[in-house]
């Protein structure tokens, strides 16, 4: 099979050839980047939080007519109300442990600040001695409740726990940080027992333990996804959150028992339909946008592939209809059915080859534009290579049916189709 007559035939259909080649190029460029975006979203949604998420749920509630935490009397009253809630929840038969928290990984709520190895350091993130961080608060049961794993040092003890108002910016005497944050602050190692300074303060906080991992609350877009600092304190305000670990297999029963127990302690509170949520629901909500983006990109890629395949089928069918006489002549001269089939397949391969060459350039260009506009990562060459392979295979599959129909045209009928 020679290329010259095939290329001469394609030159007589320049518009159709250009249209299919351009369609293949556009599809390749968009599909490669769409699949890359889907891959990034899937990796993000699969990212571990550092918690034992099974049998874990969250309670968010607000008191009605609660005292102010701005004065000592009100602060003590708020703390007493919180401790009453904790005692009632811990007494539930299906509850294993409870800890007051201000937020959790994947919640759209966070308290962010800075940690540094020098007092009053304002150059946050500019060197290895400082870093951005998210602050978590909890008591001595926070590790058992969240299922956190210690990498070094010790967990909080009852004597470490303090309580303070929501607006209190004083620094704790001890903290626990993630190993990722410790590596940033102390790249030489040995962070346990060393002092850090929070939010540019001058009061030192001693690191007593390292967490293996604890993700920051933001599900995506965070510049410091693992830089977490755990503070031993109950935060007192007119609202509170409690992380609760149910006994194995008793999650639903424990969640249903929460409202009656809390209303029995103090009916002057607000608990709505979203006040008691399993962590699975928290995860589902956090990644709702990423999941929607992945599904949309997948749908776009599928539609483009279907449209491109339909275009190849339509154009090849049109060409077969126009070439009955030529096909008949070739058959009369001894061409086999397999020769006609291979002719159209190879012709499509030439068109698809030109399309994917243009598509590679367009895919890289689109990725560069996305990098500058949306801070997207660089497109790996593997995605482009797989995309090229998919487009070439798609072209061969799409052209097979009309090519097979062309190969079945009887010579005597084709020669009469003038």
C-alpha positions as CSV (number, residue, x, y, z in Angstrom):
1,X,0.0,0.0,0.0
2,X,1.6,3.3,-1.2
3,X,1.1,6.6,0.4
4,X,1.0,8.7,-2.8
5,X,-2.5,7.8,-4.1
6,X,-3.9,8.0,-0.5
7,X,-2.5,11.5,0.1
8,X,-3.7,12.5,-3.4
9,X,-7.2,11.3,-2.5
10,X,-7.1,13.2,0.8
11,X,-6.1,16.4,-1.0
12,X,-9.4,16.2,-2.9
13,X,-11.2,16.4,0.5
14,X,-9.2,19.1,2.2
15,X,-12.1,20.6,4.1
16,X,-13.2,17.3,5.6
17,X,-9.6,16.2,6.4
18,X,-8.9,19.5,8.1
19,X,-12.2,19.4,10.1
20,X,-11.5,15.9,11.5
21,X,-7.9,16.6,12.2
22,X,-8.8,19.8,14.1
23,X,-11.5,17.9,16.0
24,X,-9.1,15.2,17.0
25,X,-6.6,17.9,18.1
26,X,-9.1,19.8,20.2
27,X,-10.4,16.6,21.8
28,X,-6.9,15.5,22.7
29,X,-6.0,18.9,24.2
30,X,-9.2,19.1,26.3
31,X,-9.4,15.4,27.3
32,X,-5.8,15.3,28.5
33,X,-6.2,18.3,30.7
34,X,-9.7,17.2,31.8
35,X,-8.4,13.8,32.9
36,X,-5.5,15.4,34.6
37,X,-7.9,17.6,36.6
38,X,-10.0,14.6,37.4
39,X,-6.8,12.8,38.7
40,X,-5.9,15.7,40.9
41,X,-9.4,15.9,42.3
42,X,-9.4,12.2,43.0
43,X,-6.0,12.4,44.7
44,X,-7.3,15.3,46.8
45,X,-10.5,13.4,47.9
46,X,-8.4,10.4,48.8
47,X,-6.0,12.4,50.9
48,X,-6.0,11.0,54.5
49,X,-7.0,13.4,57.3
50,X,-5.0,11.7,60.0
51,X,-8.1,10.8,61.9
52,X,-9.8,7.4,62.5
53,X,-13.0,8.4,60.6
54,X,-15.0,5.4,61.4
55,X,-17.6,5.7,64.2
56,X,-16.7,9.4,64.5
57,X,-19.3,12.2,64.5
58,X,-19.5,15.9,65.3
59,X,-22.0,18.0,67.4
60,X,-22.4,21.7,66.8
61,X,-24.7,23.6,69.1
62,X,-25.4,27.0,70.5
63,X,-26.8,28.1,73.8
64,X,-29.7,30.6,74.1
65,X,-29.1,33.4,76.5
66,X,-25.5,32.3,77.3
67,X,-23.3,34.6,79.5
68,X,-20.5,36.5,78.0
69,X,-16.9,35.2,78.1
70,X,-15.6,38.7,78.5
71,X,-15.7,38.5,82.3
72,X,-14.4,35.9,84.7
73,X,-17.9,35.0,86.1
74,X,-19.3,34.5,82.6
75,X,-16.3,32.5,81.5
76,X,-16.6,30.1,84.4
77,X,-20.3,29.7,83.8
78,X,-19.7,28.9,80.1
79,X,-17.0,26.3,81.0
80,X,-19.4,24.7,83.6
81,X,-22.1,24.4,80.9
82,X,-19.6,22.8,78.5
83,X,-18.4,20.4,81.2
84,X,-22.0,19.4,81.9
85,X,-22.5,18.6,78.2
86,X,-19.3,16.6,78.1
87,X,-20.4,14.6,81.2
88,X,-23.8,13.9,79.7
89,X,-22.4,12.7,76.4
90,X,-19.7,10.5,78.0
91,X,-22.4,8.9,80.0
92,X,-24.3,7.7,76.9
93,X,-24.1,3.9,76.6
94,X,-23.1,3.9,72.9
95,X,-20.4,6.6,73.3
96,X,-16.8,5.7,73.7
97,X,-15.1,9.1,74.2
98,X,-15.9,12.8,73.7
99,X,-13.7,15.9,73.4
100,X,-14.6,19.6,72.9
101,X,-13.2,20.9,69.6
102,X,-13.3,24.1,67.7
103,X,-13.0,22.5,64.3
104,X,-12.0,19.4,62.5
105,X,-10.2,18.5,59.3
106,X,-12.4,19.1,56.3
107,X,-14.7,21.6,58.1
108,X,-15.1,25.0,56.5
109,X,-13.9,26.6,59.7
110,X,-10.4,27.2,60.9
111,X,-8.2,29.2,63.2
112,X,-5.0,29.9,61.4
113,X,-1.8,31.6,62.7
114,X,1.9,31.2,62.8
115,X,4.5,29.2,64.6
116,X,8.2,30.2,64.9
117,X,11.3,29.2,66.8
118,X,12.1,32.8,67.8
119,X,10.1,35.1,69.9
120,X,8.3,37.9,68.1
121,X,9.3,36.5,64.6
122,X,7.2,38.3,61.9
123,X,8.9,36.6,58.9
124,X,6.5,33.8,58.7
125,X,7.2,31.2,56.1
126,X,10.3,33.1,54.8
127,X,12.8,30.6,56.4
128,X,12.9,27.2,58.0
129,X,12.3,28.7,61.5
130,X,8.7,29.8,60.9
131,X,5.6,28.5,59.3
132,X,1.9,29.0,58.9
133,X,-0.3,26.6,61.0
134,X,-3.9,25.8,61.9
135,X,-4.8,25.6,65.6
136,X,-6.9,22.8,67.0
137,X,-8.2,22.7,70.5
138,X,-9.1,19.8,72.7
139,X,-8.8,18.1,76.1
140,X,-7.1,14.9,77.2
141,X,-9.6,12.7,75.4
142,X,-9.0,14.3,72.0
143,X,-6.5,11.7,70.9
144,X,-8.8,8.7,71.7
145,X,-11.8,10.5,70.2
146,X,-10.2,11.5,66.9
147,X,-8.0,8.5,66.6
148,X,-4.8,10.5,66.3
149,X,-1.5,8.7,66.2
150,X,1.5,9.9,68.1
151,X,4.8,9.7,66.3
152,X,7.0,10.9,69.3
153,X,6.5,12.3,72.7
154,X,3.4,12.1,74.8
155,X,-0.3,13.0,74.5
156,X,-2.0,15.7,76.6
157,X,-2.7,14.9,80.3
158,X,-5.5,16.2,82.5
159,X,-3.1,18.7,84.1
160,X,-2.3,20.3,80.7
161,X,-5.9,21.3,80.0
162,X,-6.9,24.9,80.5
163,X,-10.0,26.8,79.4
164,X,-10.4,30.3,78.0
165,X,-12.7,32.5,76.1
166,X,-13.0,32.6,72.3
167,X,-11.1,35.9,72.1
168,X,-8.3,35.0,74.4
169,X,-5.0,35.1,72.4
170,X,-2.7,33.9,75.2
171,X,-0.4,31.1,74.3
172,X,-0.4,27.7,76.0
173,X,2.5,26.3,78.0
174,X,2.6,23.0,76.0
175,X,1.5,22.1,72.5
176,X,1.6,19.1,70.2
177,X,2.4,19.6,66.5
178,X,2.4,17.5,63.4
179,X,5.6,16.0,62.2
180,X,5.3,18.0,59.0
181,X,5.2,21.3,60.9
182,X,8.1,20.1,63.1
183,X,10.2,19.3,60.1
184,X,9.6,22.8,58.8
185,X,10.5,24.5,62.1
186,X,13.3,22.1,63.1
187,X,14.8,20.6,60.0
188,X,17.6,19.1,62.0
189,X,15.1,17.0,64.0
190,X,14.5,16.7,67.8
191,X,11.5,18.9,68.0
192,X,10.1,17.3,71.2
193,X,11.0,19.4,74.2
194,X,11.8,22.5,72.2
195,X,10.0,25.8,72.5
196,X,8.0,27.6,69.8
197,X,6.3,30.9,69.7
198,X,2.8,31.3,68.3
199,X,1.5,34.3,66.4
200,X,4.6,36.4,66.9
201,X,4.3,36.2,70.7
202,X,7.1,36.1,73.3
203,X,5.6,33.5,75.5
204,X,7.1,30.1,74.7
205,X,5.1,26.9,74.2
206,X,6.9,23.6,74.7
207,X,6.4,20.8,72.1
208,X,5.6,17.7,74.1
209,X,4.6,15.4,71.2
210,X,4.5,14.9,67.5
211,X,1.4,13.8,65.6
212,X,1.9,11.4,62.6
213,X,-0.5,13.4,60.6
214,X,-3.4,15.9,61.0
215,X,-4.8,17.7,58.0
216,X,-5.9,21.3,58.2
217,X,-9.6,22.1,57.9
218,X,-9.6,23.3,54.3
219,X,-10.3,20.5,52.0
220,X,-8.4,22.2,49.1
221,X,-6.4,25.2,48.3
222,X,-4.4,25.3,51.5
223,X,-0.8,26.2,51.3
224,X,0.0,24.3,54.5
225,X,-2.2,21.2,54.4
226,X,-0.4,19.3,57.2
227,X,0.9,22.2,59.5
228,X,-1.4,21.6,62.5
229,X,-0.9,22.6,66.1
230,X,-3.0,21.0,68.9
231,X,-3.6,23.2,72.0
232,X,-4.8,21.7,75.3
233,X,-7.7,24.0,76.0
234,X,-11.5,24.1,76.1
235,X,-12.7,27.2,74.3
236,X,-15.7,28.8,75.9
237,X,-18.2,30.8,74.0
238,X,-22.0,30.9,73.3
239,X,-21.5,28.0,70.9
240,X,-19.6,24.8,71.2
241,X,-18.5,21.7,69.2
242,X,-18.0,18.2,70.4
243,X,-16.2,15.4,68.6
244,X,-17.7,12.1,69.7
245,X,-16.5,8.5,69.1
246,X,-19.2,5.9,69.2
247,X,-18.6,2.4,70.2
248,X,-17.9,0.1,67.2
249,X,-21.1,-0.5,65.2
250,X,-23.1,1.9,67.4
251,X,-22.7,5.2,65.4
252,X,-26.4,5.6,64.5
253,X,-27.6,4.8,68.0
254,X,-25.1,7.2,69.6
255,X,-26.1,10.0,67.2
256,X,-29.8,9.6,67.8
257,X,-29.2,9.8,71.6
258,X,-27.4,13.1,71.5
259,X,-30.3,15.6,71.3
260,X,-32.4,14.1,74.2
261,X,-29.3,14.0,76.4
262,X,-28.2,17.6,75.7
263,X,-31.8,19.0,76.0
264,X,-32.1,17.2,79.3
265,X,-29.0,19.0,80.6
266,X,-30.0,22.4,79.3
267,X,-33.1,23.0,77.1
268,X,-31.9,26.6,76.3
269,X,-29.9,25.6,73.2
270,X,-30.2,25.4,69.4
271,X,-29.8,22.0,67.7
272,X,-30.9,21.9,64.1
273,X,-30.9,19.2,61.4
274,X,-27.2,19.6,60.7
275,X,-26.1,19.9,64.3
276,X,-25.2,16.2,64.6
277,X,-23.2,14.9,61.6
278,X,-21.1,11.8,61.0
279,X,-17.6,12.5,59.8
280,X,-18.6,10.7,56.6
281,X,-21.1,13.5,56.0
282,X,-18.5,16.0,56.8
283,X,-16.2,14.5,54.2
284,X,-19.0,14.3,51.7
285,X,-19.8,18.0,52.1
286,X,-16.1,19.1,52.1
287,X,-15.4,17.5,48.7
288,X,-18.8,18.2,47.1
289,X,-17.2,20.8,44.8
290,X,-14.2,18.7,43.9
291,X,-16.5,15.7,43.1
292,X,-18.7,17.9,41.0
293,X,-15.7,19.2,39.1
294,X,-14.5,15.7,38.4
295,X,-17.9,14.5,37.2
296,X,-18.2,17.5,35.0
297,X,-14.8,17.0,33.5
298,X,-15.5,13.4,33.0
299,X,-18.8,14.2,31.2
300,X,-17.1,16.8,29.0
301,X,-14.3,14.3,28.0
302,X,-16.9,11.5,27.3
303,X,-19.0,13.9,25.1
304,X,-16.0,15.1,23.2
305,X,-14.8,11.5,22.5
306,X,-18.3,10.5,21.3
307,X,-18.6,13.5,19.1
308,X,-15.2,12.9,17.6
309,X,-15.9,9.2,17.0
310,X,-19.3,10.2,15.4
311,X,-17.5,12.7,13.1
312,X,-15.0,10.1,11.9
313,X,-17.8,7.6,11.3
314,X,-19.9,10.2,9.4
315,X,-17.1,11.5,7.2
316,X,-15.7,8.0,6.4
317,X,-19.3,6.9,5.5
318,X,-19.6,9.9,3.2
319,X,-16.3,9.1,1.5
320,X,-17.3,5.5,1.0
321,X,-20.5,6.6,-0.7
322,X,-18.4,8.8,-3.0
323,X,-15.8,6.2,-3.8
324,X,-18.0,3.3,-4.9
325,X,-16.6,3.4,-8.4
326,X,-13.0,3.5,-7.2
327,X,-13.6,0.7,-4.7
328,X,-15.2,-1.4,-7.5
329,X,-12.2,-0.8,-9.8
330,X,-9.8,-1.9,-7.1
331,X,-11.9,-5.0,-6.4
332,X,-12.0,-5.8,-10.1
333,X,-8.3,-5.5,-10.3
334,X,-7.9,-8.1,-7.5
335,X,-8.0,-6.1,-4.3
336,X,-9.2,-8.2,-1.4
337,X,-11.8,-7.1,1.2
338,X,-9.0,-6.9,3.8
339,X,-7.1,-4.5,1.4
340,X,-10.0,-2.1,1.2
341,X,-10.5,-2.3,5.0
342,X,-6.8,-1.6,5.6
343,X,-6.9,1.3,3.1
344,X,-9.5,3.2,5.0
345,X,-7.9,2.4,8.4
346,X,-4.5,3.6,7.3
347,X,-6.1,6.7,5.7
348,X,-7.7,7.4,9.1
349,X,-4.4,6.8,10.8
350,X,-2.8,9.5,8.7
351,X,-5.5,12.0,9.5
352,X,-5.5,11.1,13.2
353,X,-1.7,11.3,13.3
354,X,-1.8,14.9,12.0
355,X,-4.5,15.7,14.5
356,X,-2.6,14.3,17.5
357,X,0.6,16.2,16.6
358,X,-1.4,19.4,16.6
359,X,-3.3,18.2,19.7
360,X,0.0,17.7,21.7
361,X,0.9,21.3,21.1
362,X,-2.6,22.5,22.0
363,X,-2.7,20.3,25.2
364,X,0.6,21.7,26.4
365,X,-0.5,25.2,25.5
366,X,-3.8,24.8,27.4
367,X,-2.0,23.4,30.4
368,X,0.4,26.4,30.5
369,X,-2.6,28.8,30.3
370,X,-4.3,26.9,33.2
371,X,-1.1,27.1,35.2
372,X,-0.9,30.8,34.9
373,X,-4.6,31.5,35.5
374,X,-5.6,28.8,38.1
375,X,-2.3,27.6,39.6
376,X,-2.7,24.2,38.0
377,X,0.2,21.8,38.1
378,X,2.2,20.9,35.0
379,X,0.6,18.3,32.8
380,X,2.7,15.1,33.0
381,X,3.9,13.7,29.7
382,X,2.2,10.3,30.6
383,X,-1.2,11.9,30.3
384,X,-0.4,13.2,26.8
385,X,1.0,9.9,25.7
386,X,-2.0,8.0,26.9
387,X,-4.3,10.6,25.3
388,X,-2.5,10.2,22.0
389,X,-2.9,6.4,22.2
390,X,-6.6,6.8,23.0
391,X,-7.3,9.1,20.1
392,X,-5.5,6.8,17.6
393,X,-7.4,3.7,18.9
394,X,-10.6,5.7,18.9
395,X,-10.1,6.6,15.2
396,X,-9.4,3.0,14.3
397,X,-12.5,1.8,16.1
398,X,-14.7,4.5,14.6
399,X,-13.6,3.9,11.1
400,X,-14.0,0.2,11.3
401,X,-17.7,0.0,10.5
402,X,-17.8,2.2,7.4
403,X,-14.5,0.7,6.2
404,X,-15.9,-2.8,6.6
405,X,-19.0,-1.7,4.7
406,X,-16.8,-0.4,1.9
407,X,-14.9,-3.7,1.7
408,X,-18.2,-5.6,1.2
409,X,-19.2,-3.7,-1.9
410,X,-19.4,-6.2,-4.8
411,X,-17.2,-5.3,-7.7
412,X,-20.0,-5.5,-10.3
413,X,-22.2,-3.2,-8.3
414,X,-19.5,-0.7,-7.6
415,X,-18.5,-0.5,-11.3
416,X,-22.0,0.4,-12.3
417,X,-22.2,3.2,-9.7
418,X,-21.0,5.9,-12.0
